[in-house]
Amino acid sequence: MYAIIEDSGTQIKASEGDVLTLDIRELPDDAKTVTFDRVLLIGGDGKSTIGQPYVDGASVTAEIIDREFKGEKIDVIKFKRRKGYKVKQGHRQRYMKVKVSSITG
């Protein structure tokens, strides 16, 4: 069984046992799980349920593995020819890692 969930403006395919990398979010310090209630589609076993826009009563529960880690570093370079202008800046996006434990709906 799998589900397509919406999170932070992106659509993510999630199956039970998958480890997902998501955008970081504000959560209580004692939170062990995250529940996603914006489920767009539930599929598997030869049948599918498509939401309009969301599937009623469906949710995906995931356990938090790593609350905050940084992704790969990217370089942002700005350059204008013949003007003597060159700027280099680095950026590392912060992410959260979760493991999908159950899909209901």
OpenMM code with the backbone's topology and positions (N, CA, C; nanometers):
from openmm import Vec3, app, unit

residues = "MET TYR ALA ILE ILE GLU ASP SER GLY THR GLN ILE LYS ALA SER GLU GLY ASP VAL LEU THR LEU ASP ILE ARG GLU LEU PRO ASP ASP ALA LYS THR VAL THR PHE ASP ARG VAL LEU LEU ILE GLY GLY ASP GLY LYS SER THR ILE GLY GLN PRO TYR VAL ASP GLY ALA SER VAL THR ALA GLU ILE ILE ASP ARG GLU PHE LYS GLY GLU LYS ILE ASP VAL ILE LYS PHE LYS ARG ARG LYS GLY TYR LYS VAL LYS GLN GLY HIS ARG GLN ARG TYR MET LYS VAL LYS VAL SER SER ILE THR GLY".split()
positions = [
    Vec3(0.0844, -0.1169, 0.0000),
    Vec3(0.0000, 0.0000, 0.0000),
    Vec3(0.0894, 0.1238, 0.0000),
    Vec3(0.0479, 0.2246, -0.0725),
    Vec3(0.1217, 0.3495, -0.0767),
    Vec3(0.0244, 0.4659, -0.0737),
    Vec3(0.0780, 0.5840, -0.0461),
    Vec3(-0.0034, 0.7053, -0.0410),
    Vec3(0.0767, 0.8205, -0.0997),
    Vec3(0.0070, 0.9129, -0.1629),
    Vec3(0.0668, 1.0373, -0.2097),
    Vec3(0.0208, 1.1446, -0.1117),
    Vec3(0.1170, 1.2068, -0.0424),
    Vec3(0.0839, 1.3096, 0.0562),
    Vec3(0.1348, 1.4447, 0.0082),
    Vec3(0.0723, 1.5493, 0.0570),
    Vec3(0.1152, 1.6852, 0.0272),
    Vec3(0.1810, 1.7419, 0.1523),
    Vec3(0.3031, 1.7940, 0.1352),
    Vec3(0.3752, 1.8500, 0.2484),
    Vec3(0.4604, 1.9656, 0.2002),
    Vec3(0.4399, 2.0815, 0.2561),
    Vec3(0.5169, 2.2023, 0.2226),
    Vec3(0.5117, 2.2339, 0.0736),
    Vec3(0.3963, 2.2125, 0.0110),
    Vec3(0.3810, 2.2453, -0.1300),
    Vec3(0.4354, 2.1405, -0.2250),
    Vec3(0.4805, 2.0252, -0.1748),
    Vec3(0.5316, 1.9193, -0.2612),
    Vec3(0.4495, 1.7930, -0.2417),
    Vec3(0.4461, 1.7090, -0.3445),
    Vec3(0.3774, 1.5816, -0.3368),
    Vec3(0.4819, 1.4723, -0.3186),
    Vec3(0.4601, 1.3847, -0.2210),
    Vec3(0.5580, 1.2829, -0.1843),
    Vec3(0.4886, 1.1470, -0.1825),
    Vec3(0.5510, 1.0474, -0.2478),
    Vec3(0.4992, 0.9110, -0.2442),
    Vec3(0.5572, 0.8413, -0.1216),
    Vec3(0.4683, 0.7827, -0.0402),
    Vec3(0.5105, 0.7195, 0.0845),
    Vec3(0.4512, 0.5794, 0.0942),
    Vec3(0.5357, 0.4825, 0.1228),
    Vec3(0.4933, 0.3461, 0.1522),
    Vec3(0.5355, 0.3137, 0.2949),
    Vec3(0.4756, 0.2119, 0.3534),
    Vec3(0.5120, 0.1740, 0.4900),
    Vec3(0.6568, 0.1271, 0.4926),
    Vec3(0.7343, 0.1810, 0.5861),
    Vec3(0.8750, 0.1468, 0.5991),
    Vec3(0.9691, 0.2392, 0.5240),
    Vec3(0.9173, 0.3298, 0.4421),
    Vec3(1.0024, 0.4236, 0.3682),
    Vec3(1.0625, 0.5281, 0.4616),
    Vec3(1.1843, 0.5694, 0.4316),
    Vec3(1.2491, 0.6790, 0.5036),
    Vec3(1.2430, 0.8016, 0.4127),
    Vec3(1.1783, 0.9082, 0.4599),
    Vec3(1.1563, 1.0286, 0.3801),
    Vec3(1.2371, 1.1452, 0.4349),
    Vec3(1.2860, 1.2294, 0.3446),
    Vec3(1.3539, 1.3528, 0.3810),
    Vec3(1.2588, 1.4674, 0.3522),
    Vec3(1.2192, 1.5396, 0.4575),
    Vec3(1.1200, 1.6463, 0.4458),
    Vec3(1.1786, 1.7783, 0.4916),
    Vec3(1.1101, 1.8876, 0.4557),
    Vec3(1.1494, 2.0185, 0.5065),
    Vec3(1.1286, 2.0224, 0.6569),
    Vec3(1.2154, 2.0951, 0.7233),
    Vec3(1.2085, 2.1043, 0.8694),
    Vec3(1.0840, 2.1834, 0.9096),
    Vec3(1.0300, 2.1524, 1.0274),
    Vec3(0.9092, 2.2187, 1.0757),
    Vec3(0.9167, 2.2360, 1.2269),
    Vec3(0.8334, 2.3223, 1.2783),
    Vec3(0.8259, 2.3458, 1.4221),
    Vec3(0.7423, 2.2353, 1.4854),
    Vec3(0.8019, 2.1620, 1.5781),
    Vec3(0.7340, 2.0559, 1.6511),
    Vec3(0.7671, 2.0683, 1.7991),
    Vec3(0.6808, 2.0181, 1.8863),
    Vec3(0.7152, 2.0159, 2.0286),
    Vec3(0.8393, 1.9294, 2.0516),
    Vec3(0.9133, 1.9604, 2.1575),
    Vec3(1.0379, 1.8881, 2.1853),
    Vec3(1.0162, 1.7405, 2.2162),
    Vec3(0.8994, 1.7046, 2.2716),
    Vec3(0.8744, 1.5661, 2.3092),
    Vec3(0.8025, 1.4860, 2.2003),
    Vec3(0.7851, 1.5428, 2.0810),
    Vec3(0.7144, 1.4738, 1.9723),
    Vec3(0.7993, 1.3592, 1.9180),
    Vec3(0.7382, 1.2416, 1.9058),
    Vec3(0.8058, 1.1236, 1.8508),
    Vec3(0.7524, 1.0877, 1.7121),
    Vec3(0.6298, 1.1333, 1.6808),
    Vec3(0.5680, 1.1008, 1.5528),
    Vec3(0.5141, 1.2267, 1.4859),
    Vec3(0.4932, 1.2157, 1.3547),
    Vec3(0.4321, 1.3221, 1.2753),
    Vec3(0.3166, 1.2598, 1.1986),
    Vec3(0.2016, 1.3283, 1.1935),
    Vec3(0.0860, 1.2780, 1.1205),
    Vec3(0.0553, 1.3721, 1.0053),
    Vec3(0.0438, 1.3161, 0.8860),
    Vec3(0.0096, 1.3922, 0.7660),
    Vec3(-0.1348, 1.3616, 0.7316),
    Vec3(-0.2211, 1.4638, 0.7327),
    Vec3(-0.3623, 1.4421, 0.7037),
    Vec3(-0.4011, 1.4875, 0.5633),
    Vec3(-0.3097, 1.5491, 0.4899),
    Vec3(-0.3390, 1.5910, 0.3527),
    Vec3(-0.2937, 1.4802, 0.2573),
    Vec3(-0.3777, 1.3774, 0.2451),
    Vec3(-0.3482, 1.2617, 0.1606),
    Vec3(-0.4235, 1.2802, 0.0294),
    Vec3(-0.3511, 1.2811, -0.0818),
    Vec3(-0.4113, 1.3028, -0.2128),
    Vec3(-0.4603, 1.1734, -0.2769),
    Vec3(-0.3904, 1.0616, -0.2506),
    Vec3(-0.4248, 0.9344, -0.3140),
    Vec3(-0.3772, 0.8202, -0.2260),
    Vec3(-0.4561, 0.7148, -0.2213),
    Vec3(-0.4148, 0.5909, -0.1558),
    Vec3(-0.4287, 0.4814, -0.2600),
    Vec3(-0.3226, 0.4044, -0.2801),
    Vec3(-0.3250, 0.3003, -0.3819),
    Vec3(-0.2586, 0.1735, -0.3334),
    Vec3(-0.2699, 0.0705, -0.4169),
    Vec3(-0.2115, -0.0584, -0.3849),
    Vec3(-0.3165, -0.1666, -0.3839),
    Vec3(-0.2739, -0.2907, -0.3981),
    Vec3(-0.3618, -0.4077, -0.3963),
    Vec3(-0.4690, -0.4009, -0.5050),
    Vec3(-0.4388, -0.3376, -0.6176),
    Vec3(-0.5305, -0.3338, -0.7310),
    Vec3(-0.6430, -0.2323, -0.7217),
    Vec3(-0.6464, -0.1509, -0.6174),
    Vec3(-0.7506, -0.0488, -0.6083),
    Vec3(-0.6882, 0.0821, -0.5620),
    Vec3(-0.7506, 0.1920, -0.5998),
    Vec3(-0.7010, 0.3243, -0.5640),
    Vec3(-0.8156, 0.4113, -0.5162),
    Vec3(-0.7837, 0.5019, -0.4253),
    Vec3(-0.8794, 0.6012, -0.3785),
    Vec3(-0.8191, 0.7374, -0.4049),
    Vec3(-0.8876, 0.8161, -0.4873),
    Vec3(-0.8379, 0.9469, -0.5253),
    Vec3(-0.9216, 1.0519, -0.4529),
    Vec3(-0.8546, 1.1476, -0.3903),
    Vec3(-0.9234, 1.2526, -0.3174),
    Vec3(-0.9607, 1.3686, -0.4070),
    Vec3(-1.0551, 1.4496, -0.3598),
    Vec3(-1.0984, 1.5660, -0.4357),
    Vec3(-1.1045, 1.6875, -0.3449),
    Vec3(-0.9988, 1.7536, -0.3042),
    Vec3(-0.8596, 1.7262, -0.3350),
    Vec3(-0.7946, 1.6255, -0.2395),
    Vec3(-0.8534, 1.6025, -0.1195),
    Vec3(-0.7924, 1.5115, -0.0232),
    Vec3(-0.8857, 1.3940, 0.0033),
    Vec3(-0.8294, 1.2801, 0.0434),
    Vec3(-0.9073, 1.1616, 0.0783),
    Vec3(-0.9609, 1.1812, 0.2199),
    Vec3(-1.0929, 1.1668, 0.2361),
    Vec3(-1.1560, 1.1869, 0.3666),
    Vec3(-1.1145, 1.0768, 0.4642),
    Vec3(-1.0723, 1.1162, 0.5837),
    Vec3(-1.0388, 1.0223, 0.6896),
    Vec3(-0.9057, 0.9512, 0.6730),
    Vec3(-0.8274, 0.9887, 0.5744),
    Vec3(-0.6993, 0.9223, 0.5510),
    Vec3(-0.5875, 0.9988, 0.6204),
    Vec3(-0.4873, 0.9244, 0.6680),
    Vec3(-0.3718, 0.9878, 0.7295),
    Vec3(-0.2516, 0.8958, 0.7179),
    Vec3(-0.1343, 0.9563, 0.7248),
    Vec3(-0.0081, 0.8834, 0.7219),
    Vec3(0.0678, 0.9215, 0.8479),
    Vec3(0.1109, 0.8224, 0.9254),
    Vec3(0.1849, 0.8455, 1.0485),
    Vec3(0.3291, 0.8033, 1.0281),
    Vec3(0.4219, 0.8895, 1.0731),
    Vec3(0.5644, 0.8616, 1.0564),
    Vec3(0.6381, 0.8895, 1.1867),
    Vec3(0.7405, 0.8079, 1.2139),
    Vec3(0.8249, 0.8264, 1.3320),
    Vec3(0.9413, 0.9174, 1.2951),
    Vec3(0.9783, 1.0054, 1.3852),
    Vec3(1.0894, 1.0969, 1.3608),
    Vec3(1.2202, 1.0229, 1.3874),
    Vec3(1.3063, 1.0171, 1.2855),
    Vec3(1.4375, 0.9552, 1.3003),
    Vec3(1.5403, 1.0611, 1.3370),
    Vec3(1.5453, 1.1668, 1.2573),
    Vec3(1.6411, 1.2750, 1.2802),
    Vec3(1.5649, 1.4063, 1.2707),
    Vec3(1.5619, 1.4811, 1.3810),
    Vec3(1.4819, 1.6032, 1.3871),
    Vec3(1.5370, 1.7137, 1.2987),
    Vec3(1.6696, 1.7218, 1.2855),
    Vec3(1.7280, 1.8279, 1.2053),
    Vec3(1.8657, 1.7858, 1.1556),
    Vec3(1.8848, 1.7901, 1.0245),
    Vec3(2.0172, 1.7692, 0.9666),
    Vec3(2.0286, 1.8572, 0.8434),
    Vec3(2.1513, 1.8783, 0.7998),
    Vec3(2.1751, 1.9667, 0.6871),
    Vec3(2.2006, 1.8861, 0.5608),
    Vec3(2.1508, 1.9376, 0.4494),
    Vec3(2.1728, 1.8739, 0.3210),
    Vec3(2.3082, 1.9124, 0.2646),
    Vec3(2.3300, 1.8777, 0.1377),
    Vec3(2.4558, 1.9102, 0.0729),
    Vec3(2.4696, 2.0602, 0.0540),
    Vec3(2.5931, 2.1069, 0.0523),
    Vec3(2.6192, 2.2478, 0.0337),
    Vec3(2.6078, 2.2823, -0.1143),
    Vec3(2.5403, 2.3925, -0.1421),
    Vec3(2.5339, 2.4435, -0.2788),
    Vec3(2.6011, 2.5798, -0.2817),
    Vec3(2.6594, 2.6139, -0.3952),
    Vec3(2.7242, 2.7427, -0.4122),
    Vec3(2.6354, 2.8327, -0.4954),
    Vec3(2.6134, 2.9548, -0.4461),
    Vec3(2.5375, 3.0559, -0.5181),
    Vec3(2.6389, 3.1579, -0.5678),
    Vec3(2.6497, 3.1707, -0.6987),
    Vec3(2.7500, 3.2594, -0.7577),
    Vec3(2.6800, 3.3669, -0.8388),
    Vec3(2.7144, 3.4919, -0.8120),
    Vec3(2.6633, 3.6057, -0.8889),
    Vec3(2.7822, 3.6696, -0.9591),
    Vec3(2.7656, 3.7001, -1.0874),
    Vec3(2.8775, 3.7491, -1.1673),
    Vec3(2.8254, 3.8410, -1.2763),
    Vec3(2.8906, 3.9539, -1.2947),
    Vec3(2.8600, 4.0443, -1.4062),
    Vec3(2.9890, 4.0699, -1.4820),
    Vec3(2.9878, 4.0425, -1.6083),
    Vec3(3.1097, 4.0553, -1.6867),
    Vec3(3.1486, 4.2017, -1.7057),
    Vec3(3.2757, 4.2240, -1.7083),
    Vec3(3.3375, 4.3554, -1.7323),
    Vec3(3.3018, 4.4609, -1.6273),
    Vec3(3.2471, 4.4223, -1.5144),
    Vec3(3.2089, 4.5197, -1.4111),
    Vec3(3.2903, 4.5021, -1.2834),
    Vec3(3.3697, 4.3965, -1.2743),
    Vec3(3.4466, 4.3710, -1.1535),
    Vec3(3.3602, 4.3227, -1.0388),
    Vec3(3.2453, 4.2619, -1.0702),
    Vec3(3.1493, 4.2177, -0.9679),
    Vec3(3.1442, 4.0655, -0.9681),
    Vec3(3.1794, 4.0056, -0.8538),
    Vec3(3.1706, 3.8604, -0.8386),
    Vec3(3.1465, 3.8307, -0.6905),
    Vec3(3.0405, 3.7546, -0.6611),
    Vec3(3.0050, 3.7192, -0.5245),
    Vec3(2.9809, 3.5691, -0.5198),
    Vec3(3.0396, 3.5015, -0.4211),
    Vec3(3.0172, 3.3593, -0.4007),
    Vec3(2.9641, 3.3397, -0.2598),
    Vec3(2.8547, 3.2631, -0.2500),
    Vec3(2.7902, 3.2403, -0.1215),
    Vec3(2.7491, 3.0936, -0.1148),
    Vec3(2.7607, 3.0319, 0.0014),
    Vec3(2.7214, 2.8931, 0.0197),
    Vec3(2.5909, 2.8825, 0.0976),
    Vec3(2.5224, 2.7685, 0.0808),
    Vec3(2.3962, 2.7465, 0.1505),
    Vec3(2.3791, 2.5974, 0.1761),
    Vec3(2.3328, 2.5624, 0.2968),
    Vec3(2.2981, 2.4249, 0.3305),
    Vec3(2.1570, 2.4242, 0.3877),
    Vec3(2.0653, 2.3592, 0.3178),
    Vec3(1.9256, 2.3527, 0.3585),
    Vec3(1.9101, 2.2564, 0.4762),
    Vec3(1.8205, 2.2892, 0.5689),
    Vec3(1.7934, 2.2029, 0.6839),
    Vec3(1.6735, 2.1127, 0.6527),
    Vec3(1.6866, 1.9848, 0.6872),
    Vec3(1.5834, 1.8862, 0.6610),
    Vec3(1.5516, 1.8065, 0.7869),
    Vec3(1.4435, 1.7255, 0.7771),
    Vec3(1.4033, 1.6348, 0.8828),
    Vec3(1.3849, 1.4968, 0.8202),
    Vec3(1.4264, 1.3906, 0.8890),
    Vec3(1.4165, 1.2548, 0.8360),
    Vec3(1.3143, 1.1781, 0.9182),
    Vec3(1.2162, 1.1160, 0.8481),
    Vec3(1.1112, 1.0383, 0.9147),
    Vec3(1.0980, 0.9017, 0.8477),
    Vec3(1.0436, 0.8054, 0.9229),
    Vec3(1.0164, 0.6721, 0.8706),
    Vec3(0.8663, 0.6476, 0.8797),
    Vec3(0.8055, 0.6137, 0.7671),
    Vec3(0.6592, 0.5931, 0.7614),
    Vec3(0.6252, 0.4644, 0.8343),
    Vec3(0.5341, 0.4760, 0.9325),
    Vec3(0.4982, 0.3591, 1.0125),
    Vec3(0.3620, 0.3026, 0.9736),
    Vec3(0.2643, 0.3886, 0.9391),
    Vec3(0.1325, 0.3359, 0.9036),
    Vec3(0.0590, 0.4303, 0.8091),
    Vec3(-0.0249, 0.3694, 0.7264),
    Vec3(-0.1130, 0.4428, 0.6345),
    Vec3(-0.2547, 0.3969, 0.6635),
    Vec3(-0.3425, 0.4908, 0.6965),
    Vec3(-0.4808, 0.4557, 0.7263),
    Vec3(-0.5729, 0.5303, 0.6309),
    Vec3(-0.6834, 0.4667, 0.5959),
    Vec3(-0.7798, 0.5361, 0.5119),
    Vec3(-0.8479, 0.4506, 0.4149),
] * unit.nanometer
topology = app.Topology()
chain = topology.addChain("A")
for resn in residues:
    res = topology.addResidue(resn, chain)
    for name in ("N", "CA", "C"):
        topology.addAtom(name, app.Element.getBySymbol(name[0]), res)
